[in-house]
Amino acid sequence: MKKSLIALAALAATSSAMAQVTLYGRANVAIDNYSATGATGGTALDIAGRNRVVDSSSRLGFRVNEDLGGGTRAFAVCETGINIDNGGPNGQSGVVNASANTFCSREGHVGWGNKGLELRLGRQNVFWTHGDLNQTGANFIASEVAGAFYAPSSGMSLGAASRLDNTILLHLNQALGANFSGSQVYYSTTGETKGTAATTTTSIGTNGATAPNATASTMGFKLNFNQGPIGAMADWAKISDSASLTTSASNVDRTSWKIAGGYRHQKAGIVSLTYFNHETAFSAPATNGVAPTSFSGVAAAAGGRKQSGLALNLVHDLGGGLFGYAQYAKMDSAKNYLGVSVPQSGATGMMVGVRKNLSPRTGVYAAYMTIDNEAANNINFTGGAYAAGVSQPGADPKVIQAGIMHNF
């Protein structure tokens, strides 16, 4: 009996010294109808309505945590996106979904920390995340309009950063007090680490390209604040000396910032408002001084510009596991490098949706969302390659969706 007890005690001691590994994931697939019609260049440039079975941010991941004693821990995260709709690397747009099908494609980092702060190294989520102020598109349905405006990856203006490779990030737990938990400051060496030979001075940004002597880098911070039902956030990011947006010799600086505030009118309900601004400046005067043109992903463009707007998000608990969602977003007209408004360069968007939770892990949802682009803009639902293609200026994307999401 004593030997058995000693053996069990030894096993328990060994187990407690081992790192804890947690496997987790999400399966989120919807049936929808997508279209982007009304292109300024005529119906030949429209994306006609089509029915789809579409994946939205499904993933598999694991977390590793080891208690080092003295209130410190070591940890690692590897979260990999998967396309359940087709089992391959491409999203609905027909191009590779950069957040899927390779290990740690959504997020991957290793770190050390304590109750005050954590140091994290690797591929990490930065500017596009919005905390409790907006979880609608990230965790409740399949897409949204608010994030397409305050962290855009298409249209007249682009967000400075979303997920960054090669990132040094300091994540605050309680270093500034519990009210500021989740705040962060970061620096990415992505542009500096790419390249193989010292034969050119071309700089490359964060679009995955490689070149020698690349000097592009990204830095930023996010300040969160929560006190009772009130939440607030200030977010700033800048990518410097990047050539990822132009085929000319001109490099590009992009700066984005957003400020947001919210009120939790229910335990699981919130209303929040975000004001944002995006700025793009090209280093070559001949490139910066021309009339701004819209971006298609990271396609070549020119013309320095600034553009601002706002996004409103509402989550309301209807009772019985039923939730309602609504969003409205507006992008003002862009202004060129002289501060003169660019004609027909604004956009508005709206979304309404509902979700029924069948269990703590599974929910079904339905939503309708649309973006109304003016003649020179082409904002789309491009996150995760969700859109059916690159929409042209003036086209108005519309989505009607119904899906199921399971978390495990």
C-alpha positions in Angstrom: 0.0 0.0 0.0 2.8 2.4 0.9 4.6 1.6 -2.3 1.4 2.4 -4.3 1.0 5.7 -2.5 4.7 6.6 -3.1 4.3 5.7 -6.8 1.2 7.9 -7.1 2.9 10.8 -5.4 5.9 10.5 -7.7 3.6 10.4 -10.7 1.7 13.5 -9.5 4.9 15.4 -8.9 6.2 14.5 -12.4 2.9 15.6 -14.0 2.8 18.9 -12.2 6.3 19.7 -13.5 5.3 19.1 -17.1 4.0 21.9 -19.4 0.3 22.0 -20.0 -0.9 21.6 -23.6 -4.4 22.7 -24.7 -5.9 21.8 -28.1 -8.6 24.1 -29.3 -10.3 25.2 -32.5 -13.3 26.5 -34.4 -15.4 25.3 -37.3 -17.5 28.1 -38.9 -19.1 27.5 -42.3 -22.1 29.4 -43.9 -24.3 29.2 -46.9 -24.5 32.7 -48.5 -25.2 34.7 -51.6 -22.5 37.2 -52.5 -22.5 39.9 -55.2 -20.7 43.2 -56.0 -22.6 45.1 -58.7 -22.9 48.7 -59.8 -19.2 49.1 -60.9 -18.4 52.5 -62.3 -16.9 51.0 -65.4 -20.1 49.1 -66.3 -21.8 45.8 -65.8 -18.9 43.9 -67.4 -16.9 44.6 -64.3 -19.6 43.5 -61.8 -19.4 40.3 -59.8 -22.8 38.8 -60.3 -24.7 37.1 -57.4 -23.6 33.6 -56.7 -24.5 31.0 -54.0 -21.6 29.7 -52.0 -20.6 27.4 -49.1 -18.0 29.5 -47.4 -15.6 29.1 -44.5 -15.0 32.0 -42.2 -11.9 31.9 -39.9 -12.1 28.2 -39.0 -8.9 27.2 -37.1 -7.0 24.6 -35.1 -4.6 25.6 -32.4 -2.6 24.6 -29.4 -1.4 26.5 -26.3 1.5 25.5 -24.2 1.9 26.8 -20.7 4.6 26.0 -18.1 4.7 27.3 -14.6 8.3 28.4 -13.8 7.6 29.4 -10.3 7.8 32.7 -8.6 4.7 33.9 -10.4 6.3 33.5 -13.9 5.5 31.3 -16.8 6.7 30.3 -20.2 4.2 29.8 -23.0 3.7 29.2 -26.7 0.7 29.5 -29.1 0.3 28.1 -32.7 -3.0 28.8 -34.3 -3.5 27.6 -37.9 -6.4 28.6 -40.1 -8.2 25.9 -42.1 -10.5 26.2 -45.1 -13.3 23.7 -44.3 -15.2 24.7 -47.4 -12.6 23.4 -49.9 -9.8 21.8 -47.9 -7.2 23.9 -49.8 -5.2 27.1 -49.4 -7.5 29.4 -51.4 -10.3 31.5 -50.1 -13.5 32.3 -51.9 -11.7 35.0 -53.9 -9.6 32.3 -55.6 -6.4 33.6 -54.1 -4.4 32.2 -51.2 -5.9 32.9 -47.8 -2.8 34.1 -46.0 -4.3 33.2 -42.6 -4.9 29.5 -43.5 -3.3 26.2 -44.3 0.2 26.7 -42.9 1.2 26.1 -39.3 0.7 29.2 -37.1 -0.8 31.1 -40.1 -3.3 32.9 -37.8 -1.0 33.4 -34.9 2.2 31.9 -33.5 4.4 33.1 -30.7 6.5 32.1 -27.8 6.9 34.1 -24.6 7.6 34.6 -21.0 5.7 36.7 -18.4 4.1 37.1 -15.1 0.9 38.8 -13.7 2.2 42.2 -14.7 3.3 41.7 -18.4 4.4 39.3 -21.0 7.0 39.3 -23.8 5.8 37.6 -26.9 7.9 36.9 -30.1 6.4 35.7 -33.4 3.4 36.2 -35.7 0.8 38.2 -33.9 -2.6 40.0 -34.1 -2.3 43.7 -33.8 -4.2 46.7 -35.2 -7.4 44.9 -36.5 -8.3 43.4 -33.1 -10.9 45.4 -31.2 -11.3 43.6 -27.9 -14.8 43.6 -26.2 -15.8 46.7 -28.1 -16.5 44.6 -31.3 -16.5 40.8 -31.4 -19.3 40.5 -34.0 -17.4 39.5 -37.1 -14.5 37.8 -35.2 -16.6 35.5 -33.0 -20.3 35.6 -33.6 -21.1 35.5 -37.4 -19.1 35.1 -40.6 -18.2 38.7 -41.5 -19.0 42.3 -40.8 -18.8 45.9 -42.1 -17.2 47.7 -39.2 -13.8 46.0 -39.5 -13.8 46.4 -43.2 -13.7 50.2 -42.6 -11.5 50.7 -39.5 -9.0 48.0 -40.6 -9.4 47.9 -44.4 -7.5 45.6 -46.7 -9.1 47.0 -49.9 -10.5 50.3 -51.1 -9.2 53.9 -51.3 -7.3 53.4 -48.0 -5.6 50.5 -46.3 -5.0 49.8 -42.6 -1.3 49.9 -41.6 -1.3 46.5 -40.0 -3.4 43.4 -39.1 -1.3 40.3 -38.4 2.5 40.8 -38.4 5.3 38.4 -38.8 8.6 38.6 -36.9 7.0 40.7 -34.1 8.3 41.7 -30.7 5.2 42.4 -28.6 4.9 43.5 -25.0 1.5 42.5 -23.6 0.3 44.1 -20.4 -1.7 42.1 -17.9 -1.8 44.2 -14.7 1.4 46.2 -15.0 -0.7 49.4 -15.3 -3.5 48.0 -13.2 -6.4 45.6 -14.1 -8.3 48.4 -15.9 -5.6 48.5 -18.6 -5.3 44.8 -19.1 -4.8 43.7 -22.8 -2.8 46.8 -23.8 0.2 46.2 -25.9 3.2 47.8 -27.7 5.0 46.1 -30.6 7.7 46.3 -33.3 7.9 44.1 -36.4 11.1 43.5 -38.3 9.3 41.8 -41.2 10.7 44.0 -43.9 14.2 43.9 -42.4 14.4 40.1 -42.3 13.5 39.4 -45.9 16.1 39.3 -48.6 19.1 37.2 -49.6 21.8 39.4 -51.2 23.0 43.0 -51.0 22.5 44.0 -54.6 19.7 46.6 -54.4 18.2 49.1 -51.9 14.6 48.2 -52.6 12.5 47.9 -49.4 9.7 45.5 -49.0 6.7 45.6 -46.6 4.5 43.0 -45.1 3.0 41.4 -48.2 5.3 38.3 -48.2 7.6 39.5 -50.9 11.4 39.2 -50.6 14.2 41.5 -51.5 17.8 42.2 -50.5 18.5 45.1 -48.1 14.9 45.5 -47.1 14.4 48.1 -44.4 10.6 48.2 -43.9 9.4 47.9 -40.3 6.1 48.3 -38.4 5.5 49.6 -34.9 2.4 50.4 -32.9 0.6 50.3 -29.6 -2.9 49.5 -28.3 -4.2 51.0 -25.0 -7.3 49.3 -23.5 -9.3 50.6 -20.6 -12.2 49.0 -18.8 -14.1 50.3 -15.8 -17.4 48.7 -14.9 -19.7 49.0 -18.0 -17.4 51.5 -19.7 -14.8 50.4 -22.2 -12.3 52.5 -24.3 -9.4 51.9 -26.6 -6.7 53.9 -28.5 -4.9 52.2 -31.3 -2.0 53.4 -33.5 0.2 51.6 -36.1 2.7 52.7 -38.7 4.6 50.8 -41.4 7.6 52.7 -42.7 9.8 52.5 -45.8 7.7 49.8 -47.6 7.5 49.2 -51.3 4.7 46.6 -51.1 2.1 49.0 -52.5 3.8 50.3 -55.6 5.8 49.0 -58.6 7.7 52.3 -58.8 10.9 53.2 -57.0 8.9 55.0 -54.4 8.6 53.6 -50.9 5.5 54.0 -48.8 4.6 55.0 -45.3 1.2 54.0 -44.0 -0.2 55.2 -40.6 -3.5 54.2 -39.1 -5.1 55.1 -35.8 -8.5 54.6 -34.1 -10.1 55.5 -30.9 -13.2 53.8 -29.6 -15.6 53.8 -26.6 -18.4 51.5 -25.6 -21.1 50.9 -23.0 -22.1 47.5 -21.8 -25.8 47.9 -21.3 -26.2 44.2 -20.6 -23.9 41.4 -19.3 -23.5 40.2 -22.9 -24.7 43.3 -24.7 -22.7 46.4 -25.8 -22.9 49.5 -28.0 -19.6 51.0 -29.2 -18.4 53.8 -31.5 -15.1 53.9 -33.3 -13.5 56.8 -35.0 -10.5 56.0 -37.3 -8.0 57.6 -39.7 -5.7 56.1 -42.4 -2.9 57.9 -44.2 -0.7 56.8 -47.1 2.4 58.7 -48.2 4.8 57.8 -51.1 8.4 58.9 -50.8 8.8 60.0 -54.5 7.1 63.3 -55.1 6.1 62.3 -58.6 4.2 59.3 -57.1 2.8 61.0 -54.1 1.6 64.1 -55.9 -0.8 62.4 -58.5 -4.5 61.9 -58.0 -5.0 59.0 -55.5 -6.2 55.7 -56.9 -8.0 52.9 -55.0 -6.1 49.8 -53.9 -7.0 46.2 -54.8 -5.5 44.3 -51.9 -1.8 45.3 -52.2 -1.9 46.0 -56.0 0.1 49.0 -57.3 -1.3 52.4 -56.5 -0.2 56.0 -56.3 -1.2 59.3 -54.7 -0.8 60.3 -51.1 -4.0 60.4 -49.2 -5.7 60.6 -45.8 -9.2 59.2 -45.0 -11.2 59.0 -41.9 -14.6 57.7 -40.8 -16.6 56.0 -38.0 -18.1 52.7 -37.2 -21.0 51.9 -34.8 -21.5 48.4 -33.4 -24.4 47.0 -31.3 -24.8 43.6 -29.6 -28.1 43.0 -27.8 -29.1 40.0 -25.7 -32.7 39.1 -26.7 -33.0 36.4 -24.1 -33.1 32.6 -24.4 -29.7 32.4 -26.0 -30.8 34.7 -28.9 -28.7 37.7 -29.8 -29.2 40.6 -32.2 -26.4 42.4 -34.1 -26.3 45.7 -36.0 -23.5 47.8 -37.5 -23.2 51.0 -39.4 -19.9 52.4 -40.9 -19.0 55.5 -42.9 -15.8 56.4 -44.7 -15.5 60.1 -45.6 -14.0 61.2 -48.9 -10.3 60.9 -49.1 -8.1 63.9 -49.2 -4.9 64.1 -51.3 -1.5 65.2 -50.1 -2.6 68.8 -50.4 -5.7 68.2 -48.3 -8.1 68.5 -51.2 -11.0 66.1 -51.2 -11.0 63.3 -53.8 -14.4 63.3 -55.6 -16.6 60.2 -55.1 -14.2 58.4 -52.8 -16.3 57.7 -49.7 -18.4 54.7 -48.7 -21.0 53.5 -46.2 -21.9 50.1 -44.9 -24.5 48.4 -42.7 -25.2 45.0 -41.2 -28.0 43.3 -39.3 -27.8 39.8 -37.9 -29.1 37.3 -35.4 -27.5 34.3 -33.6 -29.1 31.5 -31.5 -26.7 29.7 -29.1 -27.6 26.0 -29.0 -25.0 25.3 -26.3 -22.0 27.2 -24.8 -19.9 26.1 -27.8 -22.3 26.0 -30.8 -24.5 28.6 -32.4 -26.4 29.2 -35.6 -26.7 32.6 -37.2 -28.1 34.6 -40.1 -27.1 38.1 -41.4 -27.4 40.6 -44.2 -24.7 43.1 -44.9 -23.9 45.6 -47.7 -21.3 48.2 -48.6 -22.3 51.2 -50.7 -19.1 52.5 -52.5 -19.0 55.8 -54.2 -17.6 55.8 -57.8 -13.9 55.9 -56.9 -13.9 53.5 -53.9 -14.0 49.7 -53.7 -14.1 48.5 -50.1 -15.0 44.8 -49.8 -15.3 42.0 -47.3 -11.7 41.0 -48.1 -10.5 39.6 -44.7 -9.6 35.9 -44.9 -10.2 36.1 -48.7 -14.0 36.0 -48.0 -15.1 38.1 -51.0 -15.8 36.3 -54.2 -13.2 38.4 -56.1 -11.6 41.8 -56.3 -14.5 44.2 -56.8 -14.0 47.3 -59.0 -14.5 50.9 -58.0 -18.1 51.8 -57.5 -19.3 48.2 -57.0 -21.4 47.5 -54.0 -20.7 44.2 -52.2 -23.8 42.5 -50.6 -24.0 39.3 -48.6 -26.9 37.2 -47.3 -25.6 34.4 -45.0 -26.8 31.7 -42.7 -24.3 29.4 -40.9 -23.2 27.4 -38.0 -20.2 27.9 -35.7 -18.8 25.3 -33.3 -16.0 26.1 -30.8 -14.0 23.4 -29.1 
